[in-house]
Amino acid sequence: MAKAQQNFSKQDNEKKRQQKKNEKEERRRERQASKGQSLDDMIAYVDENGNITSTPPDPTKKKEIALESIRIGVARQEDREEEDAVRQGAVTFFNTAKGYGFIKDSSNQESIFVHANNLGGLVLLEGDKVTFETEPGLKGPTAVRVKKLVA
């Protein structure tokens, strides 16, 4: 019995080998057939909506674009004017144990980081009204020269 099963698996392996050989030959024929394609058959175009098509674009729909209007990279941020130097806001959070907090700017509602080193011995509590200036920090704007407003 073992011998018959061994013959069966040999036949099975031979069929698989022949099938792989036929598939390989078929792929080779497809490559040979596609080799004769011209460049025009392989070109794809992009229409005005960004879709890929096989038809070339209509030259009457061509738009002229000024080279100056093309922006490469990120636009430069303009420097802030001196009138914006001193800002006002309210302390929304301050952790005295760790020595940092946040001030919400009253003009643009931006949250500005403040560290105890920039307070000059001043003690801040949540809700205090303050004036401050900003400088770029490691992770964004940082409040410096912070002063309490007398209410």
N, C-alpha and C positions, 0 to 999 in steps of 0.2 A: 504494500500500500504506500509506503513512504516513497518508493521509486516513482509511482504514478503521479504523486503530488509534486515531486521534484520536476518531472517533465512538464507538468502543467505550468509551474512558475517560470520555467525556462521559456516556454511558449509565450507566456504573458510578458516577460521581459523583452523578448524579441519584438513583440507587437509594439510595445512602448518605444523601443529604440527606433523602429521603422516610422512610427508616428512623429517622433521628434525630428527625424531626418526629413520627412515630408514637409513639416512646418517650417523648418529652416530653409528648405528649397523654395517654398512659397514666399517667404519674406525676402529672399534674394531676388526672386522674379519681380516683386513689387518695387524693390529699390531700383532695379534695372529699368522698369517701366517709368518710374518717376524721374529718372535721371534725364530723360529727354525733354522735360518741361522747360519752357522758356522763362526768362526773367520776368516777363510781363504777367505770366500765370502765377507767379509767386509773390508779386507785389500787393500789398494791402494799403489802403488809404484811410485817413481819419477825416470824418465829415465835421461840419461846424458844431455838431452836438457832442463830439467826442466819441462817436461810434465808429467801429472799424467796418469798412466797406471794400468791395472789389472794384468799384467805379471811381475814376479820378474826379477830383472836385471841379465844380463849375467855375471857370475863370471869371465869369461876370459877377460872381458873389464875393470876389476878392476884396479885402479891406486893407487900406494902407494904415500902418501903425507907426507913430513917431518913435524913433529909437530912444529919445529922452524919456518917454513915458514908461519904458520897461525898467523895472526896479529889480536888481539882483542883490540879494542879501536882506538884511534888516535895516529899516529906516532909522536914522540917527535920532535920538531923543534930544530935544532942545533943552538947553540949560535953563533951570528955573530962575526967574527974575528975583532981584533983591527984595521986592515988595512981599514976596512969598516967604522970606527968610524966617520971620518970627510967626509961629503958628499958635493957635489956641486949641485946647481940647480938655477932655476930662479923663481921669484915671479910671479905667474899667476893671483892671485887675492889678494887684501888686502883692507879691509874696515877700514879706520882710525877711523870712528865714533864708531864702535862696537869693534874695537881692535882685529880683527882676520883675517886670510887669509890662502892662500895655496901656497906651494912651490912645483914645479915639479922637481923631482930628475932627473939630467941629465943622470945618468947611467942606470936607469931602468924605467924612465918615470912614476914613482909612485908619486901620489899627497899626500903631507904631510901637515897636519894641523899645523898652527903656531899661537900662541896667543901673544898679546902685552906684557904680563907679562914676556915672555921668550926672549924679545928683548933687555932688559936692556937700554931703552931709545932710541934705534935705530928707525929711521923712514924709513919704507919700502914703495916703490911705485911699481906698476906693471911693470914687465920687469927687475927689479934689479937682478943682479947676486949675489948670496950669497953662503956662506959655512955654514954648520950646522951639528949638531949631532941629532940623534933621540933617544927618550925614549918612552916606551909604555904609552899611555894615556888611558882615559876612553873608547874611541871609536876607538882606533887604534894608530898608531905611531904619535908622536908629535915632532915638531922641537924645539930644545933647543940650546942655545949658538950660536945664529945666528949672522953672521958677513957679512958685504957687501964686495964684491970683488972690488978692485980698477981697473977701466977699462983704 
